[in-house]
Amino acid sequence: MKRKHRKTLEHIYLHPPSANVKWNDIEGLFKELGAEITEREGSRIGVRLFGERRVFHRPHPSPDTDKGAIASIRKWLEENGVRP
């Protein structure tokens, strides 16, 4: 895993969740883990990873991901054995 993706993963696992994780970095991490990302309506994207499909909202106008989304992503990664 590239250093940038490892750093993003470390930020996702911070307690309490970090408020300055860029959504583009999270999408890059998903792709690094082998995800298939599809565009959906509006600001939604579909992420197929670990044999599951999840739908997320891209944040706007700020590129920063909210803490609730980060906690959800962290839980999903934990359930599938992805750790920093």
N, C-alpha and C positions, 0 to 999 in steps of 0.2 A: 504494500500500500504506500502511495506517495506521502511525503511528509505533510503536504497541505491537507490531505484527506484525514490523516491521523490527527492533526491539530483540530480539525472540525469535529471529529469524533470525541476528542478530549473535552471540547467546549460543550458538546451535547450532554456529556456525563457530569458536568459540574453541578454541585448542590449548593445553594439553590441554582436553578437553571440560569444560564447567561442570557442577557437581553440583547446581545450584540452579535448574534450568529447570522451571517448573511444567508439568505435563501439559496442563492446561486451555489454557495459552498455545500449546502446540504444536498442539492440536486447532484452536484459533482460527486459527493460521497455515495449517494445512491447508485450512480452510474458505475463508480469504481467497484461497488459490491455486486454488480451484474444486473442492475435494475433496467427494466424497459419502461421508459417514461412516455406517456401520451398526453397530448393536449386535450382538454375537455372544455366545457362551456365556461365563458368568463375567465376568471383567474384560476380555475381549477386545473389540476393535473392528476393523471392516474399513474400510479407507481406499481409495477408488478415486480415483486421481489419476494424471495422465500416461498414461492408458490402461492402467494396471496396478492390481491390487488387492494391498494389503499388509495383514497382520494384526499389530496391536500389542496389548500388554497395558497397561491403565491401571495405574499404580503405586498401591499401597495398603499400609498405611494412610497413608503419606506422599504428598503431592501432587507430590514432586520426581521427575523422570525420571532413571533411572540412566544412567551414562556410556556403557554399551554401546548402549543404545537411542538415545542422542543421536548417537553415532558412526554408527549404521546409518541414521538419518534424514538426517544430513549427507551421507553417501555417496549416498543416493537423490536428494536435492535437487541435489547436484553433477552427477550423471549426467544430470539433466534441465535443466541450465542455470540453476538458481535460486541466486543468490548475493546476499550482503548488499550 
